[in-house]
Amino acid sequence: MRSIELAHLFTARFEVGPPRSLGATPFGERRIVRITGGSFEGPRLRGTVLPEGGDWLLLRADGVLQLDVRATLQTDDGHLIYMTYRGVRHGPPAVIERLNRGEAVDPDEYYFRTAPFFETAAEPYGWLNRIVAVATGERLPGGPVYTVHEVR
């Protein structure tokens, strides 16, 4: 069996607005968070996160925060990349309480993983349409930071 290798694609810093709760649904508490900006940088691409996306969060009964994110990236040479990802964040209740209060928490204290996918019409970045990626996340007071890796 061939092994899986990871190559650093980029690190993204998202700026986000306050969460808006839709209340309890049959699946958990639904929250919507607007992406207000940010940046990303890696060895093959870099640029800004446009204020055009959001995260449709679901706080499940088992304490897992389920992410459903759509974002638009603009490369430093002007190309647009649509990025979507689903993921989960969870940890011990005391750690999650600290995160929810806006405290800085060591990311080794909780689990935060996502699976990004990309879509672009930009020829120089067309290779993104054909890869699988995984990311680790860290929740900072101003928004999440993701370290995104291409699965090779």
FENRA-V134927 format. One record per backbone hydrogen bond with DSSP energy under -0.5 kcal/mol. NH is the residue of the N-H (numbers start at 1). CO is the residue of the C=O. If there is no record, write none. Layout:
BEGIN
nh->NH co->CO
nh->NH co->CO
END
This chain:
BEGIN
nh->7 co->150
nh->9 co->148
nh->10 co->148
nh->11 co->41
nh->12 co->146
nh->13 co->39
nh->14 co->12
nh->14 co->144
nh->15 co->37
nh->16 co->142
nh->17 co->34
nh->20 co->32
nh->21 co->19
nh->22 co->30
nh->23 co->30
nh->25 co->28
nh->28 co->25
nh->29 co->59
nh->30 co->23
nh->30 co->28
nh->31 co->57
nh->32 co->20
nh->33 co->55
nh->35 co->53
nh->36 co->15
nh->36 co->34
nh->37 co->15
nh->39 co->13
nh->40 co->47
nh->41 co->11
nh->42 co->45
nh->44 co->9
nh->47 co->40
nh->48 co->74
nh->49 co->38
nh->50 co->48
nh->50 co->72
nh->52 co->50
nh->53 co->35
nh->54 co->70
nh->55 co->33
nh->56 co->68
nh->57 co->31
nh->57 co->55
nh->58 co->66
nh->59 co->29
nh->60 co->58
nh->60 co->64
nh->63 co->60
nh->65 co->89
nh->66 co->58
nh->66 co->64
nh->67 co->65
nh->67 co->87
nh->69 co->85
nh->70 co->54
nh->71 co->83
nh->73 co->71
nh->73 co->81
nh->74 co->48
nh->75 co->73
nh->75 co->79
nh->76 co->46
nh->78 co->75
nh->81 co->73
nh->82 co->119
nh->83 co->71
nh->83 co->81
nh->84 co->117
nh->85 co->69
nh->86 co->115
nh->87 co->67
nh->88 co->113
nh->89 co->65
nh->90 co->111
nh->92 co->109
nh->95 co->92
nh->96 co->92
nh->97 co->93
nh->98 co->94
nh->99 co->95
nh->100 co->96
nh->101 co->97
nh->102 co->99
nh->103 co->98
nh->109 co->106
nh->110 co->107
nh->111 co->90
nh->113 co->88
nh->114 co->135
nh->115 co->86
nh->117 co->84
nh->118 co->128
nh->119 co->82
nh->123 co->121
nh->125 co->122
nh->126 co->123
nh->128 co->125
nh->129 co->126
nh->130 co->127
nh->131 co->128
nh->132 co->151
nh->133 co->116
nh->134 co->149
nh->135 co->114
nh->136 co->147
nh->137 co->112
nh->138 co->145
nh->140 co->138
nh->140 co->143
nh->143 co->140
nh->145 co->138
nh->146 co->12
nh->147 co->136
nh->148 co->10
nh->148 co->146
nh->149 co->134
nh->150 co->7
nh->151 co->132
nh->152 co->5
nh->152 co->150
END
